[in-house]
Amino acid sequence: MSADRLTNRPTEGGTAVHGATIDNQTRCVHYATVTDVIAIKFYCCRLYYPCHLCHEMSAGHQAEQWPKSLHDQRALLCGVCSTELTIAAYFDLSACPTCSAPFNDGCRLHRQLYFAD
């Protein structure tokens, strides 16, 4: 993907989300369904990206998993209302506890890319 497709787009709440975002609710060119409204703060750089592919394309370094000992940290961002969630809380949710926006259940299939067990 060309660099002109990479953005530093803020959510409606003003939090910057990096990568190939396509709207201000954290959707990207890789994941763009109505339920793709979570951005992940990457442990390695502490920046929000919509997905691992966006990080891979634009971060300039390897991604690192959040250690299990830090699952109490706020590292997930609801793209609808900008609520930041802890990793542990996110694991038990299927929707945002603040605005009720549903999250993509398919994201659970690759959580090992972001979080150590």
Backbone hydrogen bonds, N-H to C=O, Kabsch-Sander energy under -0.5 kcal/mol:
donor,donor_aa,acceptor,acceptor_aa,energy
5,R,2,S,-1.8
6,L,3,A,-1.4
7,T,19,G,-3.2
9,R,17,V,-1.3
11,T,15,T,-2.2
12,E,24,N,-1.0
14,G,11,T,-1.8
17,V,9,R,-2.1
18,H,48,Y,-3.1
19,G,7,T,-1.3
21,T,19,G,-1.5
22,I,27,R,-2.3
23,D,27,R,-0.9
26,T,23,D,-0.7
28,C,31,Y,-2.4
29,V,20,A,-1.8
36,D,33,T,-1.6
37,V,35,T,-1.8
39,A,77,L,-2.0
40,I,49,Y,-3.1
41,K,75,A,-3.2
42,F,40,I,-0.7
42,F,47,L,-2.6
43,Y,64,E,-0.7
45,C,42,F,-0.5
46,R,42,F,-2.8
48,Y,16,A,-0.5
49,Y,40,I,-2.2
55,H,51,C,-1.8
56,E,52,H,-2.5
57,M,53,L,-2.2
58,S,54,C,-1.7
59,A,55,H,-2.8
66,W,114,Y,-3.1
70,L,67,P,-2.2
71,H,68,K,-1.7
73,Q,70,L,-2.0
75,A,73,Q,-0.8
75,A,85,L,-1.9
76,L,85,L,-1.6
77,L,39,A,-2.5
78,C,83,T,-2.7
79,G,37,V,-4.0
79,G,77,L,-0.6
82,S,78,C,-2.2
85,L,76,L,-3.1
87,I,73,Q,-1.7
88,A,71,H,-2.9
90,Y,86,T,-2.3
91,F,87,I,-1.8
92,D,88,A,-0.6
92,D,89,A,-1.3
93,L,90,Y,-1.8
96,C,101,A,-2.5
100,S,96,C,-1.7
103,F,94,S,-2.8
104,N,35,T,-1.3
105,D,103,F,-0.6
107,C,104,N,-1.5
108,R,105,D,-1.3
109,L,106,G,-1.5
110,H,107,C,-1.5
111,R,108,R,-1.0
113,L,110,H,-1.6
114,Y,111,R,-1.6
115,F,111,R,-2.7
116,A,66,W,-2.8
